[in-house]
Amino acid sequence: MKVYDYYETGDGVKVTHSELTASGVRVFFDRGNQHCEVALPQGVIVRNDGFSDAQASAFLLSAVRGRKAIFDYASNGGVAHAWAV
């Protein structure tokens, strides 16, 4: 599975996402040894290791709100290719 950079938050959480597959896209939130994984389009937290429930819920909300952009990027090679000419 290919994984693409998406963005990094001010408090150091790195957000990445998978390529588009038949089952959708996975969005990953990582900081140090903390990891949270959200499945789209289902909009569910698949895994949460080390983040609080409130943080994981915020990550889920962020992924669901950004779903359209994430799907566009996932099907076109990530953000780096979003503005390719």
PAROPA-244879 format. One record per residue: x, y, z of N, C-alpha, C, CB in turn; residue in three letters. Coordinates in steps of 0.001 Angstrom, whole numbers, padded with zeros to 6 digits, always signed. Each point is the difference from the previous one (the first is absolute). Glycine has a CB too. Layout:
BEGIN
XYZXYZXYZXYZALA...
***
This chain:
BEGIN
+000848-001172+000000-000848+001172+000000+000901+001245+000000-001870-001253+001230MET+001571+002169-002113+000703+001276-000025-000620+000932+001033+000573-000296-002448LYS+000273+001089+003100-000461+000970+000989+000553+001362-000392-000107-001762+001845VAL-000756+002773-001814+000368+001346-000414-000086+000975+001173-000813-000506-002319TYR+001749+001455+002358-000060+001065+000998-001213+000859-000270+002502-000003+000261ASP-003142+000459+000814-001146+000902-000131+000330+001327+000671-001613-001956-000049TYR+001810+001962+001361+000424+001214+000698+000535-000361+001377-001705+001369-001258TYR+002272-000380+001956+000439-000185+001373-000615+001097+000849+002165-001086-000742GLU-002693+000706+001898-000647+000965+000879+001046+000782+000785-002020-001488+000173THR+001595+002565+000442+000904+000833+000784+000600-000712+001199-001319+001928-000736GLY+000634-002962+001228+000536-000733+001147+000722-001289-000405-001841+000960+001370ASP+002195-001060-002656+000854-001086-000455-000668-001291-000414+001596+000988+001445GLY-002906-000973-001662-000678-001205-000497+000139-000014-001522-001665-000020+001959VAL+002304-001025-002469+000171-000141-001451-001210-000745-000553+002547-000010+000202LYS-003175+000589-001218-001197-000594-000609+000365-000468-001404-001563+001493+001363VAL+001315-002768-001613+000248-000590-001312-001242-000776-000411+002507-000150+000428THR-002552-000261-001686-001131-000819-000462+000488-001007-001020-001610+001889+000414HIS+000851-002959-000545+000337-001045-000959-000440+000401-001399-000206-001731+001800SER+000619+000923-002740-000542+000129-001350-001454-000466+000026+002297-000361-001063GLU-003032+000668+000020-001384-000434-000117-000030-001485-000358-000730+002328-000705LEU-000018-003110+001473-000161-001429-000267-001487-000297-000154+002118-000572+001297THR-002439-000663-001589-001408-000397-000148-000788+000222+001288+000694-001693-001705ALA-000017+001625+002849-000697+000196+001275+000031+001444+000480+000575-002332+000576SER+000100+003216-001293+000032+001412+000366+001396+000496+000283-002260-000254+000912GLY+002380+001106+000099+001270+000639+000357+000183-000115+001508-000146+001617-001967VAL+001380-001810+002399+000334+000025+001422+000745+001308+000268+000122-002567+000151ARG-000492+003234+000933+000661+001237+000414+000711-000301+001317-001743+001502-001166VAL+003032-001141+001233+000835-000332+001147+000428+001272+000723+000804-002083-001165PHE-000870+002053+002484+000405+001105+000860+001087-000543+000928-002315+001137-000115PHE+003530-000606+000014+001128-000519+000768+000783+001108+000689+000139-001898-001591ASP+000256+001611+002832+000917+000881+000731+000801-000900+000944-001581+002050-000146ARG+002864-002163-000137+000832-000887+000808-000533-001418-000070+000589+001897+001528GLY-000883-002487-000353-000519-001365+000015-001529-000040+000080+002124-000724+001090ASN-002780+001857-001333-001466+000059-000038-000467-000162-001442-000060+001505+002045GLN-001004-002265-002238-000506-000257-001351-001522-000132+000037+002167-001153-000636HIS-002821+001808-000316-001443-000133-000172-000269-000181-001489-000503+001429+002065CYS-000431-002315-002383-000306-000304-001395-001506+000091-000219+002034-001498-000171GLU-002423+002243-000868-001408+000205-000343-000256-000580-001389-000124+002098+001438VAL-000978-002814-001588-000401-000556-001292-001061+000892-000633+000530-002341+000792ALA-000309+002682-002054-000974+000760-000787-000382-000838-001209+000956+002234+000770LEU-002161-002272-001237-001097+000891+000317-000812-000408+001228-000085+000499-002393PRO+000432-001618+003029-000787-000481+001128-000071+001009+001145+000648-002307-000641GLN+000407+003091+000822+000023+000984+001076+000079-000643+001376-001302+001519-001455GLY+002233-002469+001594+000179-000679+001285+001472-000006+000397-002013-001437-000465VAL+002242+001434+001770+001354-000136+000521+000313-001493+000014-000165+002138+001428ILE+001190-002520-002173+000386-001400-000121+000977-000377+001111-000354+000104-002492VAL+001195+000848+002879+001032-000286+000992+000363+001289+000720+000893-001925-001382ARG-000687+001836+002681+000462+001133+000793+000952-000502+001073-002145+001265-000438ASN+003403-000939+000286+001024-000396+000957+000659+001249+000567+000393-002178-001228ASP-000805+002582+002422+000701+001066+000699-000656+001358+000011+001956-001214-000582GLY-002886+001480-000309-000716+001270+000029-001221-000141+000908+000801+000581-002346PHE-001247+000523+002930-001214-000044+000817-001213-000209-000909+001055+001518+001747SER-002166-001915-001160-001229-000163-000781-000418+001323-000636-000719-001867+001524ASP+000917+002971-000809-000353+001318-000540+000867+000340-001209-000714+000747+002292ALA+002025-001044-002203+000877+000263-001140-000394-000868-001187+001863+000619+001565GLN-002121-001892-001326-000381-000907-001083-001299+000461-000652+001149-001902+001179ALA-002090+002366-000389-001262+000522-000549+000242+001232-000852-001224-000896+001982SER+002140+001758-001552+000339+001193-000789+000657-000402-001321+000284+001339+002125ALA+000563-002373-002093+000625-000480-001236-001064-000558-000952+002129-000527+001266PHE-003074-000217-000722-001085-000543-000810-000783+001134-000656-000153-002010+001514LEU-000198+003016-000756-000739+001144-000532+000794+000695-001100-001126+000299+002222LEU+002420-000111-001991+000861+000642-000996+000035-000806-001299+001388+000975+001854SER-001242-002289-001738+000056-000855-001188-001326+000013-000757+001689-001449+001151ALA-002793+001379-000430-001317-000001-000648-000249+001335-000690-000869-001622+001720VAL+001214+002715-001062-000189+001323-000619+000884+000184-001226-000591+000923+002239ARG+001773-001524-002234+000920+000137-001130-000108-001125-001013+001510+001198+001513GLY-002545-002016-001377-000156-001192-000827+000118+000268-001497-001440-000897+001778ARG+000786+001916-002286+000034+000256-001444+001423+000268-000468-002329+000921+000109LYS+003038-000048+000581+001383+000307-000379+000884-001231+000153-000332+002390+000700ALA+000165-003123+000387+000817-001190+000230-000205-001013-001118-000131+000380+002478ILE-001114-000602-002882-000267-000938-001096+000607+000498-001309-002119-000708+001140PHE+002032+002011-001405+000610+000556-001204+001503-000221+000010-001819+001714-000134ASP+002470-001384+001257+001450-000169+000106+000384-001474-000087+000132+002078+001403TYR-000889-002950-000736+000313-001427+000021-000081-000621-001391-000860-000106+002335ALA-000029+000604-003162-000138-000566-001342+000962+000616-000999-002371-000438+000509SER+003080+001515-000110+000908+000679-000930+001443+000073+000479-001935+001307-000733ASN+002304-002109+001713+001402-000031+000418+000351+000946+001113+000505-000650-002256GLY-001451+001079+003054+000276+000846+001158+000013+001480-000306+001287-001859+000898GLY-001082+002648+000170-000005+001462-000096+001066+000499-000966-000850+000123+002342VAL+002004-000801-002373+001104+000429-000855-000406+000062-001472+001590-001002+001642ALA-002566+000212-002026-000450-000024-001392-001296+000784-000229+001102-002213-000215HIS-001633+002795+001268-001296+000680-000108+000041+001189-000949-000498-000726+002315ALA+001629+001412-002360+000106+001188-000844+000971-000194-001150-000544+001379+001976TRP+000816-002628-002286+000934-000276-001098-000579+000501-001317+000891-002017+001226ALA-000029+002565-002048-000407+000525-001298+000297-000988-001078+000388+002302+000780VAL
***
